Amino acid sequence: MDEKTEELRDIFIDVTDEDTVTESQEDTRGSLADADRENVDERIEGVIESMRERYEFDTDLSTEQLCELVERFYDGDSDAEIARALDESRTSVVRARLDVHLVRDRDTDAPFEFDAFRRALADDPSTAELAERFDVSESTVRRYRRVVDAENESRQANDRYRDEFDSVLADADLSERITEDVQQDGLEDATEGMETDVSF
């Protein structure tokens, strides 16, 4: 710690009567207050449980795992990163993500014309028929069929569940930014006018 930093630390301790200035610097996932974090988790869990009642999920991930998946998706984590965090396969994560209507742009990057594939599904052809028609494997057909099913379910629900996730996590982001602003303002208030007492 250099001399300037040490003097600022001493000022902070004098003004706040705290013994440490490093507590808020801990690297924890998210910086929401415990009450806010619990509220966010409960709201996401509520959305997921509502979806479970309406749809048949393709995976057996727990509600807790799905909550973490949703939050990490909104944090910008890749499917591989989410898979590592949940100790699940990437395939399971993708299927679970589609279960809760979280479709990535690249999910529609198919080795064929995706809109034509979507239109072809309207007649409910077999997987084998689609594989032959689009000259791909049956596993590829199943993969992109799941994407279309997720999009259709979301559209039929007027994107309700995705909108609810957006709302919950937008509120959480706002709360987090407000908390950070209050902490910063508090530090500035605590040190305001003290510069004149410090000789650098």
N, C-alpha and C positions, 0 to 999 in steps of 0.2 A: 504494500500500500504506500503510495507516494505521499509527500507532505500535504499537498492540497486535499487529497482524498481523506486523509486522516483528520485534518482540521474540519472538513465538512461533516465527517462522521461525528466528531465531538460536538459540533453545533447541534446536529440532529438529536443526539442523546440528551444534551442539555435542555433543549426545547420540549422534547416529547417525553422525557423521563423513561425512555425505553433503553434496555441494555443492548439491543441488537438492531441493526438496520437491514439484515439480510433475510428476514423471514419471508417477505413477499416476493423474494427472488427465486424461491424454490421452483424447480422445473416440474410442475405437475400438469396433467392433461386438463387444459381449460383452467380459467381463473375465476369462474363463477363462485359466488358464495354458496355454502353448503345448501341453504334453503332453496336458492335459485336452481342449483344443479339437481336437487331432488324433484323440484317442480318440472323441470325440463324432462327428466327421465320418466316421470309419471305420465306426462302428456304424450310422449312418444310411445310409451308402452300402451296407453289407451288407444292410440291410432292403430297400432299393430294388432291388438286384441280385437278391435272392430273389424279389421281386415280378415283375421283368422275365422271370425264368425261367418263372413260372407264368401270367402274363397278357400279353395283347397290348396294349401301350400305344397310346393314341390320338394321342400327339404324339411328336416326335423330340427333345425336350429332352434334353440330356446328363445323365449321372448327377450331375455337379457342380451343374448348374442345379437339378435336382430336390432335391438336398440343401439348397441355399439356399432353395428354395421351402418345403420342410418346416420349416426353422428359422424363416423369416420368418412362416409361417402360425402357428406356435406363439408367436411374438413378438407376434402380434395384428395383423400387417400385412394390409391389404385386398388383394384381387386386383389392383386398379389399382396399388397401391404395389409389390407383388411384380413386376408386369409391367414397371414402370419400372426396378426394380433389375436385372431379368434382360434388359432390352431386348427383350422379347417382347410380343406382343399380349395383351390381357386375356383374349381367347377362348382362346388357347393355354394361358395360365396356369390358367384354370378347368378345361380338359380335362386338363391335366397333374396338377392337384390331385386330380381325380376318379380319375385313373389310379392314384394312390397312396392311394386310399380316404379322402381328407380332405374330408369333406362338411360344409359350413356349414349352419346352421339355415335360413338364407334360401334355400338351394338348392331347398328344397321349397315356397317361396312361389310357387305356380303360379297362372295365371289360370283354374284349374279345381280341382275337388276332387281333391287329390293321391292320396289313398288309393284313390279310384275308378280313377284312372289307373294306379296300381300294380297293382290287381287286373286291370284290362283287359289288361295286358302278359302275364299268365299264359298267355293263348291265343296269344301271339306274332302279333298282328295286324300288318298292314303300316303303315308310316308314314302313308300316305294315308288308310287306314281310321281310324286314331286321330285324324288332323287333322279329318276330317269329324265323327267322333263327339263330339269335345270342342270343336269349332268354333274351332280355332286353326290357325296355319300349320304346315307340315311341319317348318320349322326349329325351331319351338317344341317340337314333339313330339320331335325328335331331341335337343334340349337336355335335356328332362326325362327322356327315356329313358336318357341317359347317367348322370343322377343315380341313377335306380333301379338301373341296372346296377352302379354303384359300391357302392350300399348292399347289393345282393344278394351281390356278390363278397365284401364285407367280412363280411357275416353268415355266408356259407358257410365262411369261414376263421375263424369265431368271433372276429372283430375282432382277429385275431392281429397284423396289421401295424400297425394303429392303436395297439394296446396296446404294441407294441415302440417306436414313436415316443414314446408317452407316457412309457415307462420311461426311454429314453435321455435325453430332454430334461428329465424330472423330476430325474434324476441330475445332469445338467449344471447345472440351476438350483440344486440343493442345493450342489454343489461351488462354484458362483459365490458363493452366500451365505456359505459357510464361509470362502472366500478373503477376502471383504469383512470378515467378522467378525474374522479373524486380523489383517488389516491395521489395523483399527480398534483391536483390543486392543494391537497392537504400538505404535501411536502413543500410546495411553493409558499403557502401561507406560513408554515413553520419556520422557513428560512428567510422570509421577507424582512428586509431591513437589517439583517445580520451581517451582510457583506462588509459594512463599514467597520465591524469589530474584528475583521480578519485581515491579517497582513500576509499576502502571498509574496 
